[in-house]
């Protein structure tokens, strides 16, 4: 974790490939902000668990991690495979296994399918040569992510004025997206380029990623941030302290509906009521061309104990109390002022502006 120069945001090494290519090295985000601990992921189960348990999280970071995981596993399977067909079958199985760890963030399947496409496109070539091509591909995914992050952040920062108040939900900064980030990227970019904003960061239930991660990153960068509970968003908007809302996304449908951490749609509804622009930021890899509307997005549900016991010294509900714990909700496209990608700022009608990105 690069903390020695808190006034500048550079690529946080939240996801890296080990120098010898034998492991994926990640920051365990579940331990932040109190402990910075790095994990070496070498087995498929370790990789699956890291994604499922949110040790690595954030759609773009998951994509980068998935690319590296695929490569590390390919090195292992190349040693065991008898020929190309055996290797390809083994890697298809590993791809499907890792892809089952989390269903909502499209970057996971996008990166895994991109890596597996290299295997399929080089059928019949020596396996060791394919492994070399996979190394190049996973590193390309990472470098593209960093360029994407800076472009999104620059576009987003162009929508902010010096002194603006910005409300954000969940975490889509350097830890989640690498580089500047996406949803919080404009805040870091603006700060680095002489434009100061004040940020209101929702704590973001149930995993408190806004409290544990967003406020942590902003504070370390020297950006003025106030942490609020999720149910305080309305009052800070009513007080006139918020001029824009900026959030990340885990999947965007082709009509502009966007899935993000649970509670995002409520923020968008409040912003609509108070006349505040609501911006969704994410790479084009997060736009699912096979997903017509938000109704087609599968919503992940997580362990009820994340509500009842997580982060508490003692349980805050009886063991028999039923819980509903969706990880995401979908914000209707009619509530979204603009969707900001590395290719530019998309505005309604999204059926046209998003489709144009892929032409």
N, C-alpha and C positions, 0 to 999 in steps of 0.2 A: 504494500500500500504506500503510495507516494504522498507523504504528509509533510515533508520537510519544507515545502514551499506552498503554504495554504492560499496564496493569492492567485495561483495559476492552476487551471484545471488541464491536465494532460491525460493521456491514456492511463487509466487505472488498470493495473494488471490483475483484474478480477478473473480473467480466463487467459491462460497461456498454454502453449505446448512446451513440455520439458525439452531442454537442450538436446537430449539424445533421442527424442521422439518416443520415449517409452511410456509416457504418462501425460495426462491432462492435469494442469495445476490450476486450482481455483481458490478463491477466498471463500471460506464458509460464511455465507451471508447470514445464517441463522444465529451466529454468535455476535454479530455487530449490534450496537456500537461499542460494546465493552471489551471485546477481544477480537484481535485480528489474527486469524489462523488460516494457514494454507493447507489444502488437501491435495494429495497425489492420487488421481483416479487411474487405475490400471486395469481393473476387471470390468466386465459388462455390468455386473451387479452393482459395483461401486458407482458406476456412471448413472445407471438407472436410479439408484437411491439418491444421488446428489441432485438430480433433476426433480424427482418426485418430492423429496423432502425440502425443496427450495434452498438448498445450499448454494446452488447456482440458479439464478432466476432473472426474469426480464427477457422479453421475447428475443431481441437481437443477441443478447449474451447467450441465451440457450442455443440459438442457431450456431454461433461461433463454437460453443462448447460441443455441440453435436457433431460438427465437422471434424473437430480434433478427436473426439471419441471414436468416430468411425475410422479414422486413420490409425489410431493406436490399436484398435481391434483388428484392423486389416493386417497390420504387421504381425500380430499374433496368429491370425488365421492363415496367413501365407506360409507360416512354418508348418502348419498341420495339414494344409490342403494337398491333395494328391495331384490335382491338375486345375486348369482354369474353371471348369464346370463346378468342381467341388468348392473352389474358392468363392465363386459367384453365389452359390447356394448358401454357403456359410455366411456371407456378408448380407444377403437378403434377410436371413434369419436375425442377424444382429441388428440390422436396420429396423425391422418390425418390432423387435424387443425394446429398443430404445425409444421408438416412436410411441409406444404404449404408455410411457411414463407420465405424460401430461397431454390431455386432448385438445385444449383450447388454443394455445399459442401455435400459430401456423408455422413460425420460423423453425420449429423443431423438425417437422416433416419436410419442410422446404430444404433445409440443409442436408438432411439424411438422404433425401431423394436426389439432390444434386450430386452428392458424393457417390451414391450408388450408380448414378448415370455414367460416371467415369468408368466404373467397372463394366457396365453393359456396352458402352461405346468402344471399348477396347477388347472385345471378345477375341480370345485366341492368342493374345499377346502373352509373353512370359509374366507370371504373377509378380515377380519382383519388380518388373518394369511398371506394372499397374500401380503397385504400392508407391513407387516414386511419383507417379502422376497424382495419386491421392494426396501425397504430402504437399505438392504444389497447389492442389485445389483447396485444401483446408486452410492453407495460409492465405490464399486469395480471398476466401470468404472473410477472414479476419481483417485484411487490409481494406477490402471493400466496405466493411462495416464501419471502420474508422472514417473513411471518406464520406460515407453516407451520413454518419452522425454529425460531422461538421457542416455539411450542406443543409441538413434539416435545421440545425441550430441557427445557422445564419439566416435562413428564410424566416424562422420563427422570431428571432430577435428583431427582424425588420418590422414586425407588427407591434413592437413595444416602444413606448416613449420613456425617456429618462424620468425616473421617479414613480413609474407605474407600480401599482400593487397587483400581484399575480397570485391566484390561488391554484394549487396543484394537488393532485390526489394520487396516492400510491407512490411508486418509485420508478422513474425512467431516466435516471442520470447515468453517470459513468459506471456505476456498479452493474446496472441492469442492461446497459446498452453499449458500454465501452466508449472511449473517446469522450465527447461532451455529453452524450446521451441523446434522447429524443424528447420526451415530454418535459423534462427539466433542462434539456440542452440549451435552449435559448436564454435561460437564466444565467448559466455559466458563460455562454458566449457573449451576452450583453455585458456582463461584469468584466470579462477580459478585454472588451473593446470600449471601455469607458462609459457604458450606460448602466446606471444603477437602478435596480428594482427592489421592492420589498416583497418578500414571499410569505404567503400563508400556506403552510403545509398541513393538510389533513393527516391525522395519525393513521388513518386507513385500517379499519377492522377487516378481518379478525387477526391478521398477522403483524399489524403495526409497522408496515414497511415505510409509511410516511414518517413515523416517529423515529424508528430505528435507523433508517437508511437515508431518506431524503433530507431530513433536518441535519443529519450527521454530515452528509456530503456538502450541503450548502454552508454549514458552519465552518467546516474545514477550509472551504474556498473563500471565506471572508464575506459571504453574501448575507445580507440582512434577512433573517428568517424568523417567523413566529410559528410555533407549533400549536395547532388547535385540534380539538376533538372533532370527529366527523359531523356531529350535530351542531357545531358552531358555525358552519359555512354560511348559513343564512344570515346570521347577525353581522358578520364582517362584510357581507355584500350589502346588506341594508344600510350599514354605517358609511358606505361609500369608499371603503378601503380597497376594493378590488376593481381593477379596470380590465382584467382579462383572466380567463381560466385556461390552463394548459395541462393536458394529460397525455400519457402515452396510450398504446393500444396493443392488444395481443392478437387481434384478428379484425380485419375490416371487410365487410361484405361489399359487393359491387354496387349496391344502392347507397353506400355511405354509412350504413349501420356499423357501429364499432363496439367490440367487446373490450372491456378493460376491467381492472380490479373492482370488486363489488363496491357499490356506492357511487361510481362515476356517473351513472344515469341520473341519480338524485342531484348531484352537483350541476349537471347540465340543465335540469328542470329549474333549479333555483336561478341559474344564470339567465335563462330565458325570461323568467319573471322579472328580474332586476335589470334587464337590458344589457347584460354583460356578454361580450363575445366569448364563445367557447370553442377552443381549438384542440383538435386531436392530431398528435404528431407520431409518425412512424415511417419506416422504410417501405418501399413498394413490395418487398418480400412479405410484409404483413398483410397485404391486400390479397384476399383469396379469390382468384378468378373463377373458382368453382363453387362459390358461395353467393347466391343471388341476393339474399337478405339476412338480417340478423336472426331470423327465425331458424335459419339453417346452421347456426353456430352451436355446437355442443358445449354446454356449460359444465365445467368441472365442479363437483361437490366434494368437500373435504371432511375430515374427521371432526365430529361435533366437539371433541375435547379441545379443539383449538379455540372454541368460544368459552367453554366452561372452566378449563384448567390452565391453558397455556399462559405463561407469563405471571401466573398468580402463585403465591406461596401456599394458598389453600383454594380449593374449588369454589367458584362463585355461583354454582347452581347444584342442585341435587343430582346424584348420579342417574336417577331415573327420568330427569327432565329431558324432553325431546328437543332437538335442535335442528335447524335448517341452516346449512353452512355452504352456500355457493361461493366459489372463489371469484366469480366474475358476474357482471351484468352487461346488457347490451344497450347502448345509447342510440336512440332513434336518430336517423340522419337529419330529421327536421330540426333537431336541437343543436346541430353542429354548424358553427359558423364557417369553418374551413378545415380541411384535412391537409396537413403539411407533410410532404415527402421530400426525399433528396432530389426529386426532379422538379419540384416547384410546389406552389400553393394551389390546391384544388378547392373549388367552390361549387355550390349547387348549380345545376342538378348533377349529383355525383354519378348518376348512371352514365353521363357523358364525360365528365372531367376525369373520373377514375379510369374509364375505358381508354381515354386518350393517352394515358400513361404507358399503355402496353402496345400502342400502334407503332 
